Amino acid sequence: MKTKLSQYLLCGAFIIAAAMQANAQTKTDQAIETKIAGLMKKLTLEEKISMLHANSIFGTAGVPRLGIPGLMTDDGPLGVREDVQQNWAPAGLTTDSATFFPNGSALAATWNPDLAYRYGHDMGEEANARKKSVMLAPAFNIARTPLCGRTYEYYSEDPFLNGRLAIQSVKGIQSQHVAACVKHFAANNQEIERGRINVEVDERALREIYLPAFKASIIEGKAWTIMSAYNKLRGQYCSENDYLLNKILKGEWGFKGAVISDWGGTHSTVDAANYGLDVEMGTEPPYEKYFFANPLLEAVKAGKVSQKTIDEKVHRILWVIYHTSFSAGIPAGKQNTPEHSKTAYDIASESIVLLKNEKHLLPLNTSSIKTLAVIGDNATHQFHSGGFGAGVKARYEVTALAGLQGKLPKSISIKFAQGYSGAFKQHGNIINDETKPADPAMVQEAANTAKSADMAILFVGANRDYESESSDRRDLSLPFGEQTLIDAVTAANPNTIVVVVGGAPYDIGQIKKNNHTIVWSWYNGSENGNALADVLLGKINPSGKLPFTFPASLDQSPAHALGAYPGKNLQEEYKEGILVGYRWFDTKKIEPLYCFGYGLSYTDFEYSGLHTSKTSYTKADHITATVKVKNTGKYAGKETVQLYISKVGSKVERADKELKAFKKVMIPAGGSADVNLNVAVSDLAYYDVAAKKWVVEPGKYKVLAGTSSRDIKGTGVITVN
Ligand code: BGC
């Protein structure tokens, strides 16, 4: 009785607190509206239009007469980009170095939304210190093809994992009163012809695969700005796409902030203005000739764009300014703090994926090693900048070799051989040039070094010149003749550990076949080498899981299997529909090289007793699935429990299974945890194209708990009435 009473009281207190918060929010919103209305009355049409386009490479004009600042944007997503001159050359400042945060797919491999929040929060602090009001991040287009040059910037092939991370990244950035600009809206899934390609995607795939993370970042993350993509969708450029911008984003999702074009991604004045773009950005002056500058003024005067439309855009920009530069309590910002380094380190250390550890060479038994060969360009390569696209001027970046040198016992002598050259320069855009084959002299030197050591660690893979904005990779093969090097080093020393660095899937089939120990790492930020060394040494037990499928060959991958990439005559039909990533592999029963969600640990986890809170649910209910996870090995470790749902006997096409919840838990050696995973029954819906709404089918669903999409440890069945 007493507990019931205290529960009621607690519940009541929560309701009152929530109501007070909502009330305070309404008052703030009203105050902002009043202030905006006041400014709107004072602005001339010319001043309003001056706010709607770039006036420098990353900025827009304010109205000094009224004390209105411009928007000061900067790239993400790897950290706050260094300041540049008008021609993109570095500005040469001494104040613009930054923390380099791990790339998007690294963050996704942590499966840890708390880390996504910390990433956003810390980048927001650095943005404030550098006086930036809009961070052009996070970026999270779906990994439709493994070849997309920006896969490393993005998160995943799965819309749910994508969305959970996007929400927290946005919340983190905006906690610092800096606007997140989520990008690139929408269906910018390849770099080949990104500025001209027309994407034809069916409505279900659009709603179920390509839009959910955007929707989540707007509705749950409450992102204040969004960037329209370069490509066309259903015949209209995304920057002038009435359906995407007006109907879905501003209509259905109630977006109140500003739509910013990608740089040079605006193609018209009247259509773009009427179909939902708010701000035109670009690189080259003269800015007064931009579509949203003098031509827009003319269009208003000619009655082709209404004053009301202009006012709505200015309202949106002022609304963003009142949440950023004009907001109360905007923090001063911080740059390169130890806390930021710790965030970079924590993300890196949770992102590294242990792919194979057959001989238990890892964690390293340092007492049995006197000489260690460290081989490969990626042992000394830095990843904070390169290629075409956003990088950061990292205050520092620890390479893999430096990390090992700093952390291995001094009794171990390290011998380094470069093994291959990772130098790469793209000639023209669209598709990567071929890289140079192996250099026999370098390979020989590496093999000799490996032979003379007790153990060899090979650092191979790609780099940020090879994976790059504006071009896609030509195929999945490892670049720089690396396979020759790997074979030679493995033959020279059977105790060879292979660490592959990349931001996207590669064909590592030969390595999987021939090597017993494989680690996957990423463009892992300022603390890259420290995190890698700590994983190899066992100070960190690896817990990363792949955020996308590694196909065994390119033709397994859906867009490639169906000849639906890179498009013909600038038309690209997404023929695979909803079957993207593991949805395709699992439904078509194709065995990939490594599946979505895969990743090992130095310990073992045993799953048992999967059950759900009920067996029968209504459409308004929440399902709680509980599974016991026991750490049966000798190391403490983190495990990401993944919950997939599969509709039994659906009347529409369905993927074999879809990720609906996940949770990362730390379990001590010998310990166990009851892991609860929650799914709203409404999240089991498919998008009914004819009815234009989400529909939950009644009937039976399988609930699957696993360590990856293919290693399912427990199955239950529920019914939805
Ligand atoms: C990219 C954007 C980036 C912008 C500014 C464009 O080429 O697509 O992601 O924010 O440049 O650097």
Residues whose N, C-alpha, C, O or C-beta is under 5 A from the ligand:
A	BS01	BGC	D75 L136 D262 W263
